[in-house]
């Protein structure tokens, strides 16, 4: 057993450890050494209650224990036993505070609590000028307005131009009421359920990350209260802005080895907590970036990607999705199959776009996290199911005059498909493929004449054979039941479209490669690729936001058609619908996409589907070759290894020019390829480096070499041999 004595230089806060045990530490300074003493069962132990800072005490009957055994942080300390005794030798004169401790760069301060900023997060104002962040689970005492507090070993930082004292594992608080010190009771040692405090206790943060997390908490705590579990919402939203690979926090280690364990002492500039931005800030930031890049607007050809995080509530309005932060709203494009109405979202790296047909600004959301959900409650009204149908497909929201509606293609058991007119757009987001409409009537439908003699009805008849349009009778009650499991998409591969029948209805999926307008008023043309093939889609009088280069979509109910050159393309129909699937960031902006374009085909280049693209081909025929050597000084022809101009006395420096005409082919067709670059011609002829040098020597010596498929007898014999060798082998060339 051990006995030590010294001056109490530091007393820790109360730490909660495993199995709900509580411990505390004392530091005694004696003869230039610091002894650390562990005190278990703090609430009932007189060693904790009777030891005061700056008092000289003696502790007897102690034992030594090791903390953090078998780790790099292993530390040996003294531990108080039940039989240990404390003797107060004398009290030293209390030093004036604030006092800066050189050992760990912390400060102490004494003042009066003049404002409770947030009692739940334990933020206070001291002496009307200093913010106090006592935001840790170790702080178990209750602070009231007007309390005199002694703040020991706090970090002095600047937050919003105001001096701030921030608590860490080495800090402690003494609350004074008059001349008596408030003592914490066992009932006060309750672990806080505040989401901010939980995160602060879990992760080791830098001071910048600490204040950013506090900012995010302030932004969230008063919003979206109704309909949500407030603490759960705060917990998941705050958690989502913190990087997953952050170091876990140990308040014990911060007390025992502060300089190497406390994140607030870290001056690293690396950001680990992301700022939650409002919609207003996102739009302002997008406008700022437009000015910096000299752009006039963020249209659908040039979206602005923002390196921020947004939060808000998702609201379905017809076929549109709206994100609201209770201050502003913005239309969003995202995968609607993964979210529900009224979900709370945390969004990373949104793209801000402006609709080319209006001044409406919308956001594409490639990375979405649902942090809290109050999805539509399933209807549980009891009624007898007399009839049911399955939804095969759904249109987008359509307009006829001032009226909006959508059309469902439904399948009744053992009956042909019908087309159902739905006038309540509130049901749109529920009416997905695979769900069932269940009715309390045997015959819930009646023929609708609302769209007779309209363009929409004519399109339904021509494309889908719709002869009658139905609607739900007023006397029928119905519910929408989701399928037990999500249905697999029924997409047709782009490669198989060439074998399809003209007029066939198909669903396809792919990334938008290109978009353009055939005319300003009506037809949008997009080129879609699945990394192997691409196809043009003509969308006449169809207004859909978000169809920008690099976005991935599933487009349903398109009709196949053939051009005069027998090239397949797709056109929109009355039931064409669009499902956003994601974003290929490397292919979003046009300049990036052009530098990384996918392989094209000969047929796509000939038909105009692609303006330019790399292709892979084989040599079908070599039609013409021509090489010429000229003097690099005067430009005159080279003859017999010399410049042909008699007045040129410059050292011989030859330039070789050339041209080649080839018939090439790939799996889609053949074409004539012309090249005027000698290096390209060498590659197309598949010449080795030895053959290239030999050919160059021949060109320098002769001056001009020619080959023609139609005049082999007059062609250079060496070129004839090279052509014969090239055509005798099969090889592929990429250009």
Secondary structure by P-SEA (a helix, b strand, c coil): cbbbbbccccccccccccccccbbbbbbbcccbbbbbbbcccccccccccccccccccccbbbbbbcccccccbbbbbbbcccbbbbbccccccccccccccccbbbbbccccccccccccccccccccbbbcccccccccccccbbbbbbcbbbbbbcccbbbbbbcccbbbbbbcccbbbbbccccccccccaaaaaaacccccaaaaaaaaaaaaacccccccccaaaaaaaaaaaaacccccbbbbaaaaaaccccccccccccccccbbbbbcaaaaaaaaaaaaaaaccccccccbbbbbcbbbbbbbbbcccbbbbbcccbbbbbbccccccccbbbbbbcbbbbbbcccccbbbbbbcccccccccccccccccccccccccccccccccccccccccccccccccccbbbbbbccccccccccccbbbbbcccccbbbbccccccaaaaaaaaaccccbbbbbcccbbbbbbccccccccccccccccccccccccccccccccccccccccbbbbbbbbcccbbbbbbbcccccccccccccccccccccccccccccbbbbcccbbbbbcccccccccaaaaaaccccccaaaaaaccccbbbbbbbbccccbbbbbbbbccccccccccccccccccccbbbbbbbbbbbbcccccbbbbbbbccaaaaaaaacccaaaaaaaaaaaaaccbbbbbccccccccaaaaaaaaaaaaccccccc
